[in-house]
Amino acid sequence: MNIRFEIEYRTIYGEDLFLNILEHDGSQTRYPMATRDGIIWAVELSLDHAIDYYYTVTWQGREKRSEWVFCPHAFDPRDVSDPDLPAVQRDAWMDAPEDFRVAGTLIPVFSLRSRRSFGVGDFGDLRQMIDWVASTGQRLLQILPINDTTSSHTWGDSYPYSCISVFALHPQYVELGALPALKSEKERRRFDSLRQELNALSQIDYERVNDAKLEYLQLLYAQEGKATLATADFKTFFAENERWLVPYAQYCHLRDTYGTGDFSAWPDHQQWNEADRKVLSNPRNKSFKDVAFYYFVQFILARQLSGVHAYARSKGVILKGDIPIGVARHGCDVWQEPRYFNLNGQAGAPPDDFAEDGQNWGFPTYNWDEMLRDGCQWWERRFRNMARYFDAYRIDHVLGFFRIWEIPMPVRSGLLGQFSPALALSREEILCAGISEQTLMDNVCPIIRPDRSSKSDSNAPSTNYLFLRDHKNPELFHPRISAGKTDAYKRLSNNEQRAFDALYEDYFYHRNNQFWYEEAMLKLPKLVKATRMLCCAEDLGMVPACVQWVMDELGILSLELESMPKEPWVRFGHVENNPRRSVATISSHDTPTLRMWWDEDYDRTQDYFNNILHREGSVPHPLPGWLAREIIQRHLDCPSMLCVIALQDWLATDEHLRLRDAGAERINIPANPRHYWRYRMHLNIEDLKHDKQFTEAIREMVVTGNRI
């Protein structure tokens, strides 16, 4: 009987899978398995007797152990109910091997610096960074989002998590040196002089860099565009990406024509018209000629990034991308498919260590009812597009798949947000808990109406309330976040304070757990299984218990920061207790670097020095290199599958190499919604690659942590 054995395993290195058959006479046979999508592996055998079997993984000739080795499964073809039908033995998904523990580096592409870059990191620099990562024995390079964010052509577009398209790549990342040279010697000299000037800056001049790169690309398009668009490679690219590429190109053309990305201010085309697709796709039409430049640029970017991805795999390096939770309010995604978004709401985060007032990201919230109606096709397309370039990814703010912190338009304060969706409180529940009708009515925030004419906070509503009305049903109520700090709370009687505290505790930490679990399981399973990529999640903040249930069930790696423990009753996490399916790190783009954190709060650092590092005496300031090495080594030694260290923290271990001003290394300040994202490493990648002492020091740490 022919039996097809299948198993789900997400290959990220280019591994090989084998089915191992154990015969009752003690012999063993190994069969290579095949896959088309990097997810489902299969092999077909002819069997007429019972067997035991297990699966193994090999990479670069080395066999990797798995729990399947120790738990062989039994199969008997005589148990097949209908021998006339094709028999398939489909096994559950296979976890990564037990000894799959790798180290990696986190650095945004824009922060890379090489001798030949153009004032900002590009895909050529990313290739060089892969070389350095591989030379240190690390096996992963993590970057921030690289989608196009160009809305205004100003430095305000530097925020990489506010993309105008979840599919298009940012033109700033094009490696100009890999393109055909401009035929004009005068222009070549001019751009090279400008390149050297911009590359010498300590930080990114976002506007000058992007203006220069776009000007260069326009000159190159005039020179090479017609021939490029006639190639078979371009035609294949266009056919594969036409669904998003055509609306994106028209959006960019209209944005530049009208001088704004806010399509509501355009005199026409305020929403994508599917009827325009035909003329925009036909090279004979003028409309095609208006937008073809943007096709040309995206083709170049996709080809360059695909080359980088292939290069990373050849070096045994996992390229890990980042999927932002939101999209720009005035971006192409909203313009093309507005039904997927709630434009009267803004996504953000409740108050936390980053921002006492909460965070307002300005993104529209998702209309999940509409997205679920077609099986989350928009998200599936997004994940599959990512899989062209990456082997692993980070879901930014995975809590948004459970519930989002929604702030009504046009409010800016995150304190007036509420979880959406959530099981709001009825009037009867509040009264039965011990809050009087008068107290409720005196302390509920009035319904906030959008006022598009006001762009200031001069008429901002007060936050001195205990309850907010539900955004969909004003007869239901949510406790206001951090209400215990308000004057309204302090005016309550002792009994009503206790009643409110009980409602607050139940609402935020218990009431919605099962509901949010069910919400996430409507969305995440299909998306996680849509690609072969390894799924990691940023699960920091006010994390309900159900998040861990879902992540365990789907095999999603959690994020573990020692300085931000998941348990609210401890000051620091214990890295030695990290779950295996997790990413251990010390700092992220949103946090201070290790050196900055060390000097922020001397009492906290003293506690860490004595009780976590178990060292006696006074803590040294600033952070010495030897101590930075010890802290990183503890993370490399921990059980987490991935240990990803920011480049700034690697550099902290070398007092001669690291930047003198630690404060200049910070990437983002989340409390500031107008932060200018312009950090660049102060060293050239070439110098980093040639520093044998530093490279060997990191390799030694990686080997000691058994992550090679």
C-alpha positions as CSV (number, residue, x, y, z in Angstrom):
1,M,0.0,0.0,0.0
2,N,1.3,3.5,-0.9
3,I,1.4,5.7,2.2
4,R,2.2,9.4,2.1
5,F,3.8,10.7,5.3
6,E,3.4,14.5,5.9
7,I,4.5,16.8,8.6
8,E,4.5,20.6,9.1
9,Y,7.9,22.1,9.7
10,R,8.9,25.6,8.9
11,T,12.4,25.6,7.4
12,I,14.3,28.8,8.0
13,Y,17.9,27.8,7.3
14,G,17.2,25.7,4.2
15,E,17.3,22.5,6.3
16,D,16.5,19.0,5.0
17,L,13.9,16.7,6.7
18,F,14.1,12.9,6.8
19,L,11.6,10.2,7.7
20,N,13.3,7.4,9.6
21,I,11.7,3.9,9.6
22,L,12.5,1.5,12.5
23,E,11.9,-2.1,11.5
24,H,11.0,-4.8,14.0
25,D,14.3,-6.6,13.2
26,G,16.2,-3.6,14.5
27,S,17.2,-2.2,11.1
28,Q,16.6,1.4,10.2
29,T,16.0,3.2,6.9
30,R,16.2,6.9,6.2
31,Y,14.1,8.6,3.5
32,P,14.5,12.2,2.3
33,M,11.4,14.3,2.4
34,A,10.4,17.0,-0.1
35,T,8.6,20.3,0.3
36,R,7.1,22.9,-2.2
37,D,6.3,25.7,0.2
38,G,8.8,25.2,3.1
39,I,5.9,24.3,5.4
40,I,4.5,20.8,4.5
41,W,7.1,18.1,4.0
42,A,6.2,14.7,2.5
43,V,7.5,11.4,1.3
44,E,5.5,8.5,-0.2
45,L,6.4,4.9,0.7
46,S,5.0,1.4,-0.1
47,L,4.3,-0.5,3.1
48,D,2.7,-3.8,3.9
49,H,3.5,-4.1,7.6
50,A,3.6,-2.1,10.8
51,I,6.5,0.2,11.5
52,D,7.8,2.7,14.0
53,Y,9.0,6.0,12.6
54,Y,10.4,9.4,13.6
55,Y,11.6,12.6,11.8
56,T,15.0,14.3,11.9
57,V,16.4,17.6,10.6
58,T,19.8,18.1,9.0
59,W,21.5,21.4,8.2
60,Q,24.8,21.7,6.4
61,G,25.3,18.0,6.9
62,R,24.7,18.1,10.7
63,E,21.8,16.2,12.1
64,K,19.7,18.2,14.6
65,R,17.9,16.4,17.4
66,S,14.2,16.6,17.9
67,E,11.6,15.4,20.4
68,W,10.5,13.1,17.6
69,V,13.7,11.1,18.0
70,F,12.8,10.2,21.5
71,C,9.1,9.5,20.8
72,P,8.9,7.3,17.7
73,H,5.3,6.9,16.4
74,A,3.7,3.7,15.2
75,F,1.9,3.1,11.9
76,D,0.1,0.1,10.7
77,P,-1.3,0.1,7.1
78,R,-3.8,-2.5,8.2
79,D,-5.6,0.2,10.2
80,V,-6.4,2.3,7.0
81,S,-10.1,2.2,6.7
82,D,-10.4,2.4,2.9
83,P,-7.4,0.8,1.1
84,D,-8.7,2.0,-2.3
85,L,-8.2,5.6,-1.3
86,P,-4.8,7.4,-1.1
87,A,-3.5,6.9,2.4
88,V,-2.0,10.0,4.1
89,Q,-0.4,9.9,7.6
90,R,-0.4,13.6,8.6
91,D,1.5,14.4,11.7
92,A,1.2,17.5,13.9
93,W,3.7,20.3,13.4
94,M,7.3,19.5,14.3
95,D,9.0,21.8,16.8
96,A,12.5,23.1,16.1
97,P,15.2,20.8,17.3
98,E,16.2,20.9,21.0
99,D,19.7,22.3,20.2
100,F,18.3,25.0,18.0
101,R,19.7,28.0,19.9
102,V,21.1,30.9,17.9
103,A,22.5,34.3,18.6
104,G,21.8,37.4,16.5
105,T,22.1,41.1,16.1
106,L,19.4,43.8,15.9
107,I,20.1,46.9,13.8
108,P,17.7,49.0,11.6
109,V,18.8,49.1,7.9
110,F,18.7,52.9,8.0
111,S,21.3,52.8,10.9
112,L,23.9,50.9,8.9
113,R,26.9,52.8,7.7
114,S,29.5,51.8,5.1
115,R,32.2,53.7,3.2
116,R,30.1,53.5,0.0
117,S,26.6,54.2,1.4
118,F,24.6,57.4,0.6
119,G,24.0,58.9,4.0
120,V,21.6,56.1,5.1
121,G,21.9,52.3,5.3
122,D,20.8,50.4,2.2
123,F,20.4,46.9,1.0
124,G,24.1,46.8,0.0
125,D,25.1,47.6,3.6
126,L,22.7,44.9,4.8
127,R,24.6,42.4,2.7
128,Q,27.9,43.6,4.4
129,M,26.3,43.3,7.8
130,I,25.4,39.7,7.0
131,D,29.1,39.0,6.5
132,W,29.9,40.4,9.9
133,V,27.2,38.5,11.6
134,A,28.3,35.3,10.0
135,S,32.0,35.9,10.9
136,T,31.1,36.1,14.6
137,G,29.3,32.8,14.7
138,Q,25.9,34.5,14.9
139,R,23.0,33.0,12.9
140,L,20.4,35.8,12.8
141,L,20.1,39.4,11.7
142,Q,17.0,41.3,12.8
143,I,15.9,44.6,11.2
144,L,13.1,47.1,11.6
145,P,10.3,47.6,9.1
146,I,11.5,48.5,5.6
147,N,8.2,49.5,4.0
148,D,7.7,52.8,2.2
149,T,6.6,55.5,4.7
150,T,6.7,58.5,2.3
151,S,3.7,60.6,3.0
152,S,5.0,64.2,3.1
153,H,8.6,64.0,1.9
154,T,9.7,65.4,5.2
155,W,11.6,64.0,8.2
156,G,8.2,63.2,9.7
157,D,8.2,60.2,7.4
158,S,11.2,58.7,9.2
159,Y,8.9,56.7,11.5
160,P,9.3,53.2,10.1
161,Y,6.2,51.8,11.7
162,S,3.9,54.2,9.8
163,C,4.0,52.6,6.4
164,I,1.9,53.9,3.5
165,S,2.0,50.4,2.0
166,V,2.5,47.1,3.7
167,F,3.8,45.7,0.4
168,A,6.0,48.4,-1.1
169,L,9.7,48.8,0.0
170,H,11.1,52.2,0.9
171,P,13.1,53.9,-1.9
172,Q,15.7,55.1,0.6
173,Y,17.1,51.5,0.9
174,V,18.1,51.2,-2.8
175,E,21.8,50.5,-3.3
176,L,22.6,53.0,-6.0
177,G,26.1,51.6,-6.5
178,A,24.6,48.3,-7.7
179,L,22.7,50.1,-10.5
180,P,23.9,51.1,-14.0
181,A,26.0,54.2,-13.8
182,L,24.6,57.5,-15.0
183,K,25.9,58.3,-18.5
184,S,26.5,61.9,-17.6
185,E,30.0,62.3,-16.0
186,K,28.9,65.7,-14.6
187,E,26.0,64.1,-12.8
188,R,28.1,61.2,-11.6
189,R,30.6,63.6,-10.0
190,R,27.8,65.7,-8.5
191,F,26.1,62.7,-6.9
192,D,29.3,61.2,-5.6
193,S,30.3,64.5,-4.0
194,L,26.8,64.7,-2.4
195,R,27.1,61.0,-1.3
196,Q,30.4,61.7,0.6
197,E,28.9,64.8,2.2
198,L,25.8,63.0,3.5
199,N,27.7,59.9,4.5
200,A,30.0,62.0,6.7
201,L,27.1,63.2,8.9
202,S,26.8,61.6,12.3
203,Q,23.0,61.2,11.9
204,I,20.7,60.7,8.9
205,D,19.5,63.9,7.1
206,Y,16.3,62.1,6.1
207,E,15.0,64.8,3.7
208,R,18.2,65.4,1.8
209,V,19.0,61.7,1.5
210,N,15.6,60.8,0.1
211,D,15.4,63.8,-2.2
212,A,18.8,62.9,-3.6
213,K,18.0,59.2,-4.0
214,L,14.7,60.0,-5.8
215,E,16.4,62.4,-8.1
216,Y,19.0,59.8,-9.0
217,L,16.4,57.2,-9.6
218,Q,14.4,59.6,-11.8
219,L,17.5,60.2,-13.9
220,L,18.2,56.5,-14.1
221,Y,14.6,55.8,-15.1
222,A,14.9,58.3,-18.0
223,Q,18.1,56.5,-19.0
224,E,17.2,52.8,-18.4
225,G,13.4,52.7,-17.7
226,K,12.1,51.8,-21.1
227,A,14.5,48.9,-21.5
228,T,14.0,47.7,-18.0
229,L,10.2,47.6,-18.3
230,A,10.4,45.6,-21.5
231,T,12.4,42.7,-19.8
232,A,10.9,39.4,-18.9
233,D,12.0,39.8,-15.3
234,F,10.0,43.0,-14.9
235,K,6.9,41.5,-16.6
236,T,7.1,38.6,-14.2
237,F,7.5,40.9,-11.2
238,F,4.6,43.1,-12.4
239,A,2.3,40.0,-12.8
240,E,3.1,38.7,-9.4
241,N,2.6,42.1,-7.6
242,E,0.1,43.8,-9.8
243,R,-2.7,43.7,-7.1
244,W,-0.9,46.1,-4.8
245,L,1.6,47.6,-7.1
246,V,-0.8,49.4,-9.5
247,P,-2.8,51.2,-6.7
248,Y,0.4,52.0,-4.9
249,A,1.9,53.6,-8.0
250,Q,-1.2,55.7,-8.7
251,Y,-1.3,56.8,-5.0
252,C,2.4,57.9,-5.2
253,H,1.7,59.8,-8.4
254,L,-1.3,61.6,-6.9
255,R,0.5,62.3,-3.6
256,D,3.3,64.0,-5.5
257,T,1.0,65.8,-7.9
258,Y,-1.1,67.3,-5.1
259,G,1.7,67.7,-2.6
260,T,0.2,65.7,0.2
261,G,-0.5,62.1,1.1
262,D,-3.8,63.0,2.7
263,F,-6.1,61.7,0.0
264,S,-9.1,63.4,1.7
265,A,-7.6,66.7,0.6
266,W,-7.2,65.7,-3.1
267,P,-9.6,67.3,-5.6
268,D,-10.3,63.9,-7.1
269,H,-9.4,60.2,-6.7
270,Q,-10.1,60.4,-3.0
271,Q,-10.5,56.6,-3.1
272,W,-8.9,53.9,-5.3
273,N,-11.1,53.1,-8.3
274,E,-10.7,49.5,-9.5
275,A,-11.8,50.6,-12.9
276,D,-8.5,52.5,-13.3
277,R,-6.4,49.3,-13.1
278,K,-6.7,48.5,-16.8
279,V,-5.3,51.8,-18.2
280,L,-2.6,51.9,-15.4
281,S,-1.4,48.5,-16.5
282,N,-1.2,49.1,-20.2
283,P,2.1,50.7,-21.4
284,R,0.3,52.3,-24.4
285,N,-1.7,54.6,-22.1
286,K,-0.6,57.9,-20.8
287,S,-1.8,56.9,-17.3
288,F,0.7,54.1,-17.4
289,K,3.5,56.5,-18.3
290,D,2.5,58.7,-15.3
291,V,3.0,55.9,-12.8
292,A,5.6,53.7,-14.4
293,F,8.5,55.3,-12.5
294,Y,7.1,53.8,-9.3
295,Y,6.9,50.4,-10.9
296,F,10.5,50.7,-11.9
297,V,11.7,51.7,-8.4
298,Q,9.8,48.8,-6.7
299,F,11.2,46.4,-9.2
300,I,14.7,47.5,-8.4
301,L,14.1,47.3,-4.6
302,A,12.5,43.9,-4.8
303,R,15.3,42.5,-6.9
304,Q,18.0,43.9,-4.5
305,L,16.3,42.6,-1.4
306,S,15.7,39.2,-2.9
307,G,19.4,39.0,-3.6
308,V,20.2,39.9,0.0
309,H,17.9,37.2,1.3
310,A,19.5,34.6,-1.0
311,Y,22.9,35.8,0.2
312,A,21.9,35.5,3.9
313,R,20.7,31.9,3.4
314,S,24.0,31.0,1.6
315,K,25.8,32.3,4.7
316,G,23.5,30.4,7.1
317,V,22.1,33.6,8.5
318,I,18.4,34.0,9.3
319,L,17.1,37.4,8.1
320,K,14.3,38.4,10.5
321,G,11.8,41.1,9.5
322,D,9.3,43.2,11.4
323,I,5.5,43.4,10.7
324,P,4.1,46.7,12.1
325,I,0.7,46.4,13.8
326,G,-0.6,49.5,12.1
327,V,-0.6,51.4,8.8
328,A,-0.5,55.1,8.0
329,R,-4.0,56.8,8.3
330,H,-3.4,58.6,5.0
331,G,-1.6,55.7,3.3
332,C,-2.2,53.6,0.2
333,D,-3.6,50.6,2.1
334,V,-6.4,52.8,3.6
335,W,-7.0,54.6,0.3
336,Q,-7.3,51.3,-1.6
337,E,-9.3,49.2,0.9
338,P,-11.0,51.5,3.4
339,R,-13.5,48.9,4.4
340,Y,-10.7,47.2,6.4
341,F,-10.2,50.2,8.7
342,N,-12.0,52.2,11.4
343,L,-11.1,55.8,10.6
344,N,-12.9,57.2,13.6
345,G,-10.4,55.4,15.9
346,Q,-6.7,55.6,16.6
347,A,-4.5,52.7,17.7
348,G,-2.2,53.2,20.7
349,A,-1.2,51.7,24.0
350,P,-2.3,52.2,27.6
351,P,0.1,53.9,30.0
352,D,3.3,52.0,30.8
353,D,6.9,52.4,31.6
354,F,7.4,54.2,28.2
355,A,4.6,56.8,28.5
356,E,2.6,57.7,31.6
357,D,-0.1,59.3,29.4
358,G,-0.3,56.2,27.2
359,Q,0.7,56.2,23.5
360,N,-1.3,57.4,20.5
361,W,0.2,56.1,17.3
362,G,-2.4,57.7,15.1
363,F,-3.0,54.6,13.0
364,P,-6.6,53.7,12.2
365,T,-7.8,50.6,14.0
366,Y,-8.7,47.5,12.0
367,N,-12.3,46.6,11.1
368,W,-11.8,42.9,12.1
369,D,-15.5,42.1,11.2
370,E,-14.8,43.0,7.6
371,M,-11.4,41.3,7.6
372,L,-12.7,38.1,9.0
373,R,-15.5,38.1,6.5
374,D,-13.1,37.2,3.7
375,G,-10.8,35.1,5.8
376,C,-8.2,37.8,6.5
377,Q,-7.0,37.7,2.9
378,W,-5.3,41.1,3.3
379,W,-3.2,39.8,6.2
380,E,-2.4,36.5,4.4
381,R,-1.1,38.5,1.3
382,R,1.0,40.6,3.6
383,F,2.6,37.7,5.4
384,R,3.3,35.8,2.1
385,N,4.9,38.9,0.7
386,M,7.2,39.1,3.7
387,A,8.2,35.4,3.2
388,R,9.8,36.4,-0.1
389,Y,12.5,38.2,1.8
390,F,12.6,36.8,5.3
391,D,13.0,33.5,7.2
392,A,11.6,34.8,10.5
393,Y,9.6,37.8,11.6
394,R,8.5,39.8,14.6
395,I,4.9,40.7,15.0
396,D,4.9,44.2,16.4
397,H,2.4,44.5,19.3
398,V,0.9,41.1,19.0
399,L,-1.7,42.2,21.6
400,G,-3.4,44.0,18.7
401,F,-4.6,40.6,17.5
402,F,-6.4,40.1,20.8
403,R,-7.6,43.7,21.3
404,I,-6.3,47.1,20.5
405,W,-6.1,50.2,22.6
406,E,-8.5,52.5,20.7
407,I,-8.5,56.2,21.2
408,P,-11.4,58.2,19.6
409,M,-10.7,60.9,17.0
410,P,-9.5,63.6,17.5
411,V,-8.3,62.9,21.1
412,R,-4.6,62.7,21.5
413,S,-4.3,61.4,25.1
414,G,-4.0,57.7,25.5
415,L,-5.7,58.0,28.8
416,L,-9.1,58.2,27.0
417,G,-8.6,55.0,25.1
418,Q,-10.4,51.7,25.7
419,F,-9.8,48.1,24.6
420,S,-11.5,47.1,21.4
421,P,-13.1,44.7,21.3
422,A,-13.9,44.1,25.0
423,L,-16.7,43.0,27.2
424,A,-17.9,46.4,28.5
425,L,-19.8,46.8,31.7
426,S,-23.5,47.3,31.8
427,R,-25.1,50.0,34.0
428,E,-26.6,47.2,36.1
429,E,-23.3,45.6,36.7
430,I,-21.8,48.8,37.9
431,L,-24.7,49.6,40.2
432,C,-24.7,46.1,41.6
433,A,-21.0,46.4,42.4
434,G,-21.6,49.3,44.7
435,I,-21.3,52.4,42.5
436,S,-24.3,54.7,42.8
437,E,-26.2,55.9,39.8
438,Q,-25.3,59.5,40.6
439,T,-21.6,58.6,40.9
440,L,-21.7,56.9,37.6
441,M,-23.3,59.7,35.8
442,D,-21.1,62.3,37.4
443,N,-17.9,60.4,36.4
444,V,-18.5,59.2,32.9
445,C,-16.8,60.9,30.0
446,P,-19.1,62.6,27.5
447,I,-19.2,61.1,24.0
448,I,-16.4,62.6,22.0
449,R,-17.3,63.7,18.5
450,P,-14.7,64.0,15.8
451,D,-13.9,67.6,14.9
452,R,-11.7,67.7,11.8
453,S,-11.6,71.5,11.9
454,S,-9.5,71.5,15.0
455,K,-5.8,70.4,14.9
456,S,-4.8,71.6,18.3
457,D,-5.2,70.3,21.8
458,S,-6.7,73.6,23.1
459,N,-10.1,72.0,23.3
460,A,-8.9,68.6,24.5
461,P,-11.4,66.8,26.8
462,S,-10.5,66.4,30.4
463,T,-9.3,62.9,31.5
464,N,-10.7,63.3,35.0
465,Y,-13.3,60.5,34.7
466,L,-13.8,57.0,36.1
467,F,-15.7,55.6,33.1
468,L,-15.8,55.9,29.3
469,R,-18.7,55.0,27.1
470,D,-18.2,52.1,24.7
471,H,-17.3,53.3,21.2
472,K,-20.0,51.2,19.6
473,N,-22.7,51.1,22.3
474,P,-22.9,54.2,24.5
475,E,-25.1,52.3,27.0
476,L,-22.1,50.2,28.0
477,F,-19.0,51.4,30.0
478,H,-15.3,50.8,30.4
479,P,-13.3,51.8,33.5
480,R,-10.9,54.6,32.5
481,I,-7.2,53.4,32.6
482,S,-5.2,54.7,35.6
483,A,-8.4,56.1,37.1
484,G,-7.0,55.6,40.6
485,K,-4.8,58.6,40.1
486,T,-7.6,61.0,39.3
487,D,-9.3,63.6,41.5
488,A,-12.6,61.9,40.6
489,Y,-11.5,58.7,42.3
490,K,-10.2,60.5,45.4
491,R,-13.6,62.1,45.9
492,L,-15.3,58.6,46.1
493,S,-16.2,57.2,49.5
494,N,-14.1,54.3,50.8
495,N,-16.9,51.9,49.9
496,E,-17.2,53.2,46.4
497,Q,-13.4,53.2,46.0
498,R,-13.3,49.5,46.9
499,A,-16.2,48.8,44.5
500,F,-14.4,50.6,41.7
501,D,-11.1,48.8,42.4
502,A,-12.9,45.5,42.2
503,L,-14.5,46.4,38.8
504,Y,-11.2,47.7,37.5
505,E,-9.2,44.7,38.5
506,D,-11.8,42.3,37.0
507,Y,-12.2,44.2,33.8
508,F,-8.5,44.6,33.0
509,Y,-7.1,41.3,34.1
510,H,-9.9,38.6,34.2
511,R,-13.2,39.5,32.6
512,N,-12.0,39.5,29.0
513,N,-9.4,36.6,29.0
514,Q,-11.5,33.9,27.3
515,F,-13.1,36.5,25.0
516,W,-9.7,37.8,23.8
517,Y,-8.4,34.3,23.5
518,E,-11.2,33.5,21.1
519,E,-10.6,36.8,19.2
520,A,-7.0,35.9,18.6
521,M,-7.7,32.4,17.6
522,L,-10.0,33.7,14.8
523,K,-7.0,35.5,13.3
524,L,-3.6,34.3,14.2
525,P,-3.7,30.5,13.4
526,K,-4.3,31.1,9.7
527,L,-1.7,33.8,9.5
528,V,1.0,31.9,11.3
529,K,0.5,28.9,9.1
530,A,0.4,30.9,5.9
531,T,4.2,30.9,5.5
532,R,7.3,28.9,6.5
533,M,8.7,31.9,8.5
534,L,9.5,31.5,12.2
535,C,7.0,33.6,14.1
536,C,8.1,35.7,17.0
537,A,6.0,38.3,18.8
538,E,6.5,41.5,20.8
539,D,4.2,40.7,23.8
540,L,5.2,43.5,26.2
541,G,2.9,45.9,28.0
542,M,-0.4,45.1,29.8
543,V,-0.4,41.4,28.8
544,P,-3.5,39.4,29.6
545,A,-3.1,35.7,30.6
546,C,-4.7,34.5,27.4
547,V,-1.8,35.8,25.3
548,Q,0.5,33.0,26.6
549,W,-2.3,30.4,25.9
550,V,-2.4,31.4,22.2
551,M,1.4,31.7,21.8
552,D,2.0,28.3,23.3
553,E,-0.7,26.7,21.2
554,L,0.6,28.2,17.9
555,G,4.3,27.9,18.7
556,I,5.0,31.7,18.6
557,L,8.2,32.8,20.3
558,S,7.7,35.4,23.1
559,L,10.0,38.4,23.8
560,E,11.8,38.4,27.1
561,L,13.5,41.5,28.5
562,E,15.1,41.1,31.9
563,S,14.4,44.8,32.7
564,M,10.7,44.3,31.9
565,P,9.6,41.1,33.5
566,K,6.2,39.5,32.7
567,E,5.5,39.0,36.4
568,P,4.4,42.3,38.0
569,W,5.6,41.4,41.5
570,V,9.3,41.2,40.6
571,R,11.7,43.9,39.6
572,F,13.8,41.9,37.2
573,G,13.3,38.8,35.1
574,H,15.5,35.8,35.5
575,V,17.0,34.9,32.2
576,E,17.8,31.4,33.3
577,N,14.0,30.8,33.6
578,N,13.2,32.1,30.1
579,P,10.9,29.7,28.2
580,R,12.6,27.8,25.4
581,R,10.3,29.2,22.7
582,S,11.3,32.8,23.3
583,V,13.6,35.6,22.1
584,A,16.0,36.9,24.8
585,T,17.2,40.5,24.4
586,I,18.5,43.4,26.5
587,S,17.2,46.4,24.7
588,S,15.1,47.2,21.7
589,H,14.5,50.1,19.4
590,D,12.0,51.5,21.9
591,T,14.1,51.2,25.0
592,P,17.3,52.8,26.3
593,T,20.4,50.9,25.3
594,L,22.1,48.8,28.0
595,R,24.6,51.6,28.8
596,M,21.8,54.2,29.0
597,W,19.7,51.9,31.2
598,W,22.7,51.4,33.5
599,D,22.9,55.1,34.3
600,E,19.2,56.0,34.4
601,D,18.4,54.9,38.0
602,Y,21.4,54.2,40.3
603,D,19.3,52.5,43.0
604,R,17.8,50.1,40.5
605,T,21.2,49.3,39.0
606,Q,22.6,48.7,42.4
607,D,19.8,46.2,43.1
608,Y,20.5,44.5,39.8
609,F,24.3,44.4,40.5
610,N,23.9,42.8,43.9
611,N,20.8,40.6,43.5
612,I,20.8,39.5,39.9
613,L,24.6,39.5,39.1
614,H,25.3,38.5,42.7
615,R,28.2,40.9,43.0
616,E,29.2,42.7,46.2
617,G,30.0,46.3,46.8
618,S,29.0,49.5,44.9
619,V,28.0,49.3,41.3
620,P,30.4,50.9,38.8
621,H,29.3,53.8,36.6
622,P,29.4,54.2,33.7
623,L,29.0,50.6,32.7
624,P,32.5,49.0,32.1
625,G,33.0,46.8,29.1
626,W,33.8,43.7,31.2
627,L,30.4,44.0,33.0
628,A,28.6,44.5,29.7
629,R,30.2,41.2,28.5
630,E,29.0,39.4,31.6
631,I,25.4,40.7,31.2
632,I,25.3,39.6,27.5
633,Q,26.9,36.2,28.3
634,R,24.1,35.5,30.8
635,H,21.6,36.1,28.0
636,L,23.5,33.9,25.6
637,D,23.6,31.1,28.2
638,C,19.8,31.2,28.8
639,P,17.3,28.6,27.4
640,S,15.7,31.0,24.8
641,M,15.9,29.7,21.2
642,L,16.9,33.1,20.0
643,C,19.2,35.6,21.7
644,V,19.2,38.9,19.8
645,I,21.5,41.7,21.0
646,A,21.3,45.2,19.7
647,L,24.5,46.3,17.9
648,Q,24.9,49.2,20.4
649,D,24.9,46.6,23.3
650,W,27.5,44.4,21.5
651,L,29.7,47.5,21.1
652,A,29.2,48.3,24.8
653,T,31.6,45.4,25.6
654,D,34.5,47.2,24.0
655,E,35.4,50.5,25.7
656,H,37.7,51.5,22.8
657,L,35.2,50.8,20.1
658,R,31.9,52.0,21.5
659,L,30.5,55.6,21.0
660,R,31.6,57.9,23.7
661,D,28.1,59.5,24.1
662,A,25.8,56.6,25.1
663,G,22.8,58.9,24.8
664,A,23.4,59.3,21.0
665,E,22.8,55.6,20.5
666,R,19.1,55.6,21.2
667,I,16.8,54.8,18.2
668,N,13.4,55.9,19.5
669,I,11.6,57.5,22.4
670,P,8.1,56.1,22.4
671,A,6.6,58.9,24.5
672,N,7.4,61.3,21.8
673,P,5.1,60.8,18.7
674,R,7.3,63.3,16.7
675,H,10.6,61.6,17.3
676,Y,13.1,61.9,14.4
677,W,14.4,58.4,13.6
678,R,17.9,59.2,12.4
679,Y,20.4,57.0,14.4
680,R,23.4,55.7,12.5
681,M,26.2,53.5,13.8
682,H,29.3,55.6,14.2
683,L,31.6,53.0,12.6
684,N,31.8,51.8,9.0
685,I,30.8,48.1,8.6
686,E,34.1,47.6,6.8
687,D,36.0,48.7,10.0
688,L,33.8,46.4,12.1
689,K,34.5,43.4,9.8
690,H,38.3,44.1,10.0
691,D,38.4,44.4,13.7
692,K,39.6,40.9,14.4
693,Q,39.8,41.3,18.2
694,F,36.2,42.5,18.6
695,T,34.9,39.8,16.1
696,E,36.7,37.0,18.0
697,A,35.5,38.3,21.3
698,I,31.9,38.0,20.2
699,R,32.5,34.6,18.6
700,E,34.0,33.4,21.9
701,M,30.9,34.6,23.7
702,V,28.6,32.9,21.2
703,V,30.6,29.6,21.4
704,T,30.5,29.7,25.2
705,G,26.7,30.1,25.1
706,N,26.6,27.1,22.8
707,R,24.8,29.1,20.1
708,I,27.1,28.4,17.1
